[in-house]
């Protein structure tokens, strides 16, 4: 039993989340907020943040009375560079391990920007704060609920079994989110392959498929798409990327199966006999969390409005924690998953600074983005993907979404869903989600899975070694997919 996990006050935290759910429910009722939000229109808060009604002019931010000086983009660039570099530099990585230090860095980058913008555009600051709350509420609910699902057992690690694991995770990523799917499946996958000598390639493809590409189809799947959903893009609009998702899934799963067969043939006979001897039927522990997971997903899919949606998420998270308090079996599931709150607190600390510091960059791109010369879907795909490879893909998505609005002259993200602009929106979405797989720091689950694998003595490639795998396998696949779906064919296909 993990000493840390056993010390988690499940009952106290569960009650806290339930109280938060009730408070949010009362706020919604008192403010007379409709329970369902209409999709396809910009939220009212966003309309206020960009200056109210009126016609948008191509390439011009609607709040023309205020455009920040380009120098105010420096805090945003600084915090993204810190996130990318500090974990990799000896001496700085120890500093960066502390969530308190992450929060201090976020405050140093974000607070001056907030104070500056509050003097000129307080509505924009308030709307950004609301988006941060909505973003964190979803990730927290998925993290807590999925952290209570544990797959016990040990299968024989044949190429067919491993490929099936990856295929299930690929589908699950768009349902439970890349973080949720990774947390549910990485432990049984490592346990299944524990007797094999060659297993790093399996973890690498797990990062490719489950931690990134698989989350392409829904706002639940990957944080960039959820931010798009909050900007007015329909929940099911991302299903237009299904042909691209299928194309890459079949291509990469086939490649993995062929590669794993080669490694399997090189395994020592003793390892394979030991693997077969330790085979054990797979069972699910903490299954009630699957129902709670469906509740969280359903609240987003049904377009439940804020704050009711966040109340449902808080109630689901609280119920999951209270279940862990009352059920020894549910606690055992979390202990076997090595569940603790470090990862989600890290996300909360880092993204507080990112959301605050990125505001000037978003306004500038909205007002002057057309001058950058990126105006074709293929260009948006690679431009978004390049930055998503090394910077977090969620803020990168928002930056290029604003650039798309500046280029097209459309008033809000919802307007990008139709006509010729749909291909640009599809390219930005695909670039942000897919190319987050190009490095360990492109998407939060990547580094988490690498750390878990190394704790179980899997010799993972270095930062640049992993990029070598991505360059050899992913870049050709992504380039082919971009040519097919954004150059040769008319997007969307249906």
N, C-alpha and C positions, 0 to 999 in steps of 0.2 A: 504493500500500500504506500502511495506517495504521501509523505508527511505534509507537504504543501496542500495536496488535494484534500486530505482529511481535515485540514484546518479551515477549509472554506466554510463560512457561515451560511449554508444554503437556505436555512429558514429565514434568517434576517434579510438576506438579499432578495429572496423570493417575495417576502412581504413588501419590501421596498419597491420592487417592480410592480406589484399589484396596486399599491397606493399610487404610484406614478400613473398607472393606467386609469385609475379612477379620476385623478386630477385632470388628465388630458380629456377624459370623457366629459367631465363637468365644464371644462373650458369650451369644448365644442358646443355643448348645449346652451351655455350662457351666451356665447357669441352667435348662436343660431346658424352655425355653419351647416350647409347641406351635407348629408352623409356620403353621397357619391359625388366625385369630381368629374366634370365633363372633360374627356381627353380630346386632344386636337386643338385646344385653345390654350393660350398662355395663361397661367394662373394670375389671378388678380394682383397678387403681391408683386409678381414680375412686371406686370403692366405699370404698376405704380413706380417700381424701381427704375424703369427706363423712361419715365417721364409722362406716363398717361397715354391718352389716345392720340389721334393724328396719323397722317400718312408718313411712312418711312421713306426716306430717299436713298437711292443706291449708294452704299459705301459710307453712310453717315449715321453716327449714333444719334438716337432720337433726343437724348439730353445734350444738345449741342452747347448749352451754357457751361458745361464742365467736361473737359477732357484732361486727365492728369498728365503731368510732365513725364516723358519717357524714362527719366531717371528713377521714377517710383516702381519700375519693373525690377530693379536690382534686388530688393528683398525677396521677391519671388524666385529669381534665378539663384539667389544665395541659398535659400532653404532647400531647393531641389538638388543643388550641388552637394550640400551637407548630407542629405539623405542618401545620395549616390556614393559619396566618397568616404564618409566617416566610418561606415562598417568595414571598410576594406583596408584602412590604414592602421598599422600597429601603433598602439598608444591612444589613438582616437577611438578605436572600436570599443575599448573598455569604457570610455566616457559615454559613448553612444548607447551602451547596453541599458543604461538607467532611463526609465520613462520620465523621471523627474528632469533629467538633463534634456531629453527631447522636448519636454514642455517649455523649458527655459529657452531653447533655441527657437521654438515656435513663437513664443512671446516676443523675443528680440526681433524677429522678422515681421510678425504680424501686427503687434500693437501700434507701432508708429503709422503703419498704413491705415489701420482702422481710425485712428485719431485724425489723420489727414483727410480721409474721405468723409468722415462724419461731418466735417465743417462744410463740405460742398454737396454731398449727395447721401444724406442719412438713410433714405429709402433703399438705396443700393446695398448699404451695409446691413440693414435689417433683413433684406431678402437673402443675402449671402448667409447670414446667421441661421435663417430658417432652413436653407438648403443643407447646411452642415448638420443641423439637428435631424433632418429627414434621412440624410445619408448615413449618419452614425446609428440611428435607431434601427434601420434595416440590418446593417452589418452586425450590430450587437445581438439582435434577436436571432439571426442565423447562426452566429457564433455560439451562443448559449444553447440553443435548441439542438443543433447538430452535434455539439460537444457531448451530448448525452446519449448518442447512438454509438454502440460498439458492436462490431462484427467479430465474434469469437470463432475460433476454429483454425485449421491449418490444412490447406489444400496442397496437392502435389503440384509443384511449380513447373508445369510443362509449358511450352510456347502457347498452346491453345488456352490454357487456364489464364496465363498472364495477359494474353490479348483480350480475353473476355473481361478480365478485371478493368483493363483500360477502356474497353468499349462501354462498359456499364458506367464508369466514371465520366466518360465523355458525354453521355446522355444526362447523367445526374447533375452535371455542372450547370446546365441551364435551368434545372428545377430547384436545386438546393443552393446554387451559387458555387463558384469555384472554391471558395474557402470552405464551405460546408461539405462539398463532395470530397475535397482533399482530406479533411479531418476524418471523415467516415471511412475512407478507403485506404489511406496510406499505411495504417497500422496492420490491417490484415494482409495487405500486399507484401509488406516487409516480412511479416511472420511467415507467409507462404514461401518466400524466397530465401529464408534464413539459412537453409542448408546448401544453397547454391553458391559457387564461387563468383560467377559473373552475374552481377545484378545492378551495377551502376547504370547501365543503359536502360534498364526497366524504370528506374527512378527518373532518369532524364526524360524519357517519353511520357511518364506520368505528369511531369511538370508541363511538357508541351501540350498534352491533350486534356488533362483534367484540370490543371491549375490555370489554363488560359483559353485555348481554342474552343473547348467544349462549352464555354459560357456565352457563346455568341448569339443565342436565340431569344433571350428574354432579359428584361431589366434586373431580374433576380440573379442572372448568370454572372455578371461582372460589374463592378462599381461604375465604370464609364457609362454603361447603358442605363443604369439606374439614374444617374445624373441627367441623362437625356430624357428619361421618363419624367423626372421632376420638372424639366423645361417644357413639357407638353407633348412629347412624342408618345404615341400610343403603345400600350403594353405589347400588343401582338404585331406591331409594325416590324419589329426586328426579325420576325419569322420570314420576312422576305429574303433574309440571308441564308435560309435553309439550304438552297442548292450549293452555295459556297461551303457551308458547314458539312454537308454530306460529302462533297468532293474532297475536302481536306481530311475528313475523318477516315474515309475509305483508303485514301492514298497513304496516310501516315500509319494507320493500323496495319495495312498490308506490308509496309516497309518494316514496321516493328516485328511483325510475325516472322518475316524472312530473316531479320537480324537475330532474333532470339533463337531461332532454330540453329543458326550457325554457332552461337554461344553454347546452346544446350548440347550440341554434338561434341564440344570441347570440355564439358564437365567431367570430372573424375567419376568413375563408376561408384566409388564409395559414397560420394555426395548424393548421387541420384538414389542409391539404395536407402540412405538415411532419410532423404526427403520423402520417399514413398512410405517408409516405416512410420513417420510422424504425421501421416495424413489424418485429419480430423474434420468431422462435419461442421459446416458453418452455421452458426445460430446468431440471432439478433438479440442484444441486451439493450434495454431502454427503449423498447419499440414504441411506447406512447409518444415519444418525441417525434416520431414520423408523422403522427396526426397533428401535433403542434406545428411541425414544419409546414404541413399543408395549409394550416390556418394562416401562417405568415405569408406564404406565397399567394394564397387566395385573396388576402387583403390588398395586395398590390395589383393582382390580375383584375380584380373587380373594381379598380379605381376608387377605392374608399378614400375619402378626403382627409387631409390633415386637419385636426389632430386625432380623428377617430382611428386612422390607419396606425399611427404610432401607439395609440392606446391598445389596440389589438395586439401589436407586436410586443409591447411591454407586458401585457397579460399572458401571452404565450411564454415569454421568457421567464416570468415569475412562476407560472405553473410548472415549468420544467425544473426550476430550482427547488420548488417546494416538493415536487415528486422525488427529487434526489435526496431531500432531507428525510422523507418518510419511508423510502424504499431502499434497503441495503443493496438490492440488485441494481437499482438505478445509480447508486453511488459507486458501485463496483465498475459500472460502465464508464463513468467519468474518470475514475482512478486509472483504469486500464488505458484510457485515452490520454493520460497525463494532463487532465484538464486543469487550467488555471486562467486567470484573467490578464496575464501579461500581454498577450498579443493584441487583444482588443483595446487595452489601455494605451498600447503603443500607437495603434491606429488613431485613437482619439487625440492623443497628444500631437502627433505629427500633422494630421490633417487639419487641426485647428489653425496651425500656422499657415498651411498651404492654402486653405480656403480664404484666410484673411489676406495673405500676401498676393494672391493671384488677381485680386479685384482690378488693380490698374491695368494689368496685362489684358484682361478680358475687355475692358472699356476701350483701350487703344486698338485692339484687334477689331472690335466691332466698328469703330469709327474710321480706321485707316487700313483695314486688312486688304482691301482691293489692290493697294499699291504694291503688295508683296509678289504678285505674279503667279500665285498658286490658284488656279481656277478650274482645273480638270479633275474628274474623279480619281484617275490613276495617280495624279500628283498629290491629291489629298491623302490617298491611301498610304503612300510611302512617306510623305512628310509627317503625318500623324504617327505612323509606325516607327519612324526613326527616333522621334522623341520618346515614344512609349517604350522603346527598348532600354532606355537608360534613365528615364524619369518616370515617376508614377503615372500610369496610363489614365487614371481618373481626371486629374487636372489637365493633362495633355488633351484629352477628349474635349473638355470645355473650351480650351484655348482655340482649337481648330473648329469647334462648333461656332464660336464667335467669329472666327475668320470667314467661315462659310456664309454667315449672315452679312458680313461686310462685303463679300464678293458678290452675292446674289442680290443684296438690297432688300431681302425679305425681313419682315418686322420681328418674327419670333421663330424659335426652333420648330414649332409645330408646322409652320409653313414649308419646311424643307421636306416634308413627307411625300409630297406629290410633284408631278411634272418632272422637268429635267433636274431639279435640285435633289430629287430622291437618290440619284446615283451618287451625289456628293455626300449626302448623309450616310448612305450605305458604306461608302469608302472610308469615311472617318470612323464609323463604328467598327468596321472590320480591322482597320489599321490599328486602332487603339487596343482592341481585344487580342488580336492575333499576335502582334509583335511585342506585346508584353512578355511573350515567351522567349525573346531573344537574349535575355540576360537574367541573372538571379535577382536583379533589382527592378525588373520591369513590372512585376505584379507582386503584391504582398505574399500570396501563398507560395511563390517560388522559393523564397529564402526560408520560409517555415518548413517546407518539405525537405529541403536540403539539410537543414539543421536536424530534423527528426531522423533522417536517414543516417547522418554521420554519428548521431548518438547511438545508433544500432550497428555501428562499425561497417557501414557501407562506404567504400572509398570513392567519394564523389569528386568530379573534376574541379579544378580551380575556377575562379571567376572567368578567366580568359579561356580555360579549357572547355568550360560549358559553352561559351560563345562560339568556340570552334565547332562543337556539335550543332549548334543552332545555325551557324553559317553554312555548314555542309548540308544540312537536312531541311531546315525551315525556310531559309531565304529562297532557294530554288522553288520550293513548293508554294510559297507566298507569291513569288513573282509570276509563276504560271497561273495561279488562281486569279491574281489581279488582271492579267492580260485577258483571261477567258471571260471573267465576269464584269469587268469594268471597261474593256476595250472592244472585244469581239462581239459580246452579247449585249443586248439592251437590258439594263437593270431597271426594275426587277423583272425576273422571268415570269412572274405571275402576280 
